[in-house]
Amino acid sequence: MKRQLSIFLKGAGMGAADAVPGVSGGTIAFVTGIYEELIHTIKQFGPSAFTAWRRSGLSGLFVHLNLMFAIPLLLGIGASLVSVAHLVVWLMDDYPLLLNGFFFGLVAASAIVVSRHPADWKLWHLAPLIVGLLLAHGLPSLMPLVNQLGSPSLVLIVGGAIAISALLLPGVSGSFLLLTMGLYGTVMQGIRSFDLSLLSTFAVGCLIGLFGFSRLLSWLLRHHHTATLQLLIGFIIGSLPVLWPWRELVRYQLGPEGRMIPLDYRYLTPGDYANLTGEPALLVPVVVAMVIGAALVLVLGRYSGGSTPGKAGNGSHKSTDKQEGSNA
């Protein structure tokens, strides 16, 4: 029960992070040591689950799907998304500097915590790190192209597939990509009003992205573990500029329903921000928010037993890996 409560709270942290543009629930999973177990568990939801059920019944299916992990995690994510949706909209409107400051500190500390080199680290592992940095920087500028698909349902499906794939990547915010696609307000309003038609269409895309991308990540982690971790660390570091509190929007375009889609920012010092906008930079409160976010990561890392991110939970999915092999 203690482990299930811990997983529920980590799921709640993932859900809260995913509700904020610029923050990834995958970062929370990475830092709290459940990342690889999450990826491998998602991968188990596929044709092999039917084989496991035929061979061993419901009990075998329960083990194969690692539901002792998946159920409390999903409950935590769901409870947090529903409850945080209202809070996030309020904070983004009224206290954007403090919100960005908190998550900047959280993600910056995450990058430091997870950047410890494993024993087999080599100089060439800088290459995937750089690739992660470049992708994290360049992906948002490509997202407005999704709106050129035309059909609103197709846009929602493709947007869902991209956003859920981003959820699995530390440092890449599914919410921020939704924002750059012009879908963030639509989806958040759908969650708040329980628009089943919109949410079911979005969910189709999420399922496609979830099962496809989890298999790719699982394969990469098995065959190129350290290189993949360095790629993920690059994503985390590359997401930091998006969270810098003092910035000026310099390029944007209008999306569906006239929503403004941010494309590029100019990053400012607190003093320049105050001079440019005429609003207080809130330097001390924002720095305090950054420290709180960073401290939270350190506490989570210590609570998770100090394990290397992504390593925790390996034992939990070994049995499912063996079973999958026997099912093949």
Stockholm file with secondary structure:
# STOCKHOLM 1.0

chainA/1-328         MKRQLSIFLKGAGMGAADAVPGVSGGTIAFVTGIYEELIHTIKQFGPSAFTAWRRSGLSGLFVHLNLMFAIPLLLGIGASLVSVAHLVVWLMDDYPLLLNGFFFGLVAASAIVVSRHPADWKLWHLAPLIVGLLLAHGLPSLMPLVNQLGSPSLVLIVGGAIAISALLLPGVSGSFLLLTMGLYGTVMQGIRSFDLSLLSTFAVGCLIGLFGFSRLLSWLLRHHHTATLQLLIGFIIGSLPVLWPWRELVRYQLGPEGRMIPLDYRYLTPGDYANLTGEPALLVPVVVAMVIGAALVLVLGRYSGGSTPGKAGNGSHKSTDKQEGSNA
#=GR chainA/1-328 SS CHHHHHHHHHHHHHHHHHTSTTCCHHHHHHHTTCHHHHHHHHHHSSHHHHHHHHHHHHHHHHHHTTHHHHHHHHHHHHHHHHHHHHHHHHHHHHCHHHHHHHHHHHHHHHHHHHTCCCTTCCGGGHHHHHHHHHHHHHHHHHGGGGGGGCCHHHHHHHHHHHHHHHHTSTTCCHHHHHHHTTCHHHHHHHHHHTCHHHHHHHHHHHHHHHHHHHHHHHHHHHHSHHHHHHHHHHHHHHTHHHHCSSEEEEEEEECGGGCEEEEEEEECCHHHHHHHHSSCCCHHHHHHHHHHHHHHHHHHHHHTTTCCTTTTTHHHHHHHHHHHHHHC
#=GC SS_cons         CHHHHHHHHHHHHHHHHHTSTTCCHHHHHHHTTCHHHHHHHHHHSSHHHHHHHHHHHHHHHHHHTTHHHHHHHHHHHHHHHHHHHHHHHHHHHHCHHHHHHHHHHHHHHHHHHHTCCCTTCCGGGHHHHHHHHHHHHHHHHHGGGGGGGCCHHHHHHHHHHHHHHHHTSTTCCHHHHHHHTTCHHHHHHHHHHTCHHHHHHHHHHHHHHHHHHHHHHHHHHHHSHHHHHHHHHHHHHHTHHHHCSSEEEEEEEECGGGCEEEEEEEECCHHHHHHHHSSCCCHHHHHHHHHHHHHHHHHHHHHTTTCCTTTTTHHHHHHHHHHHHHHC
//
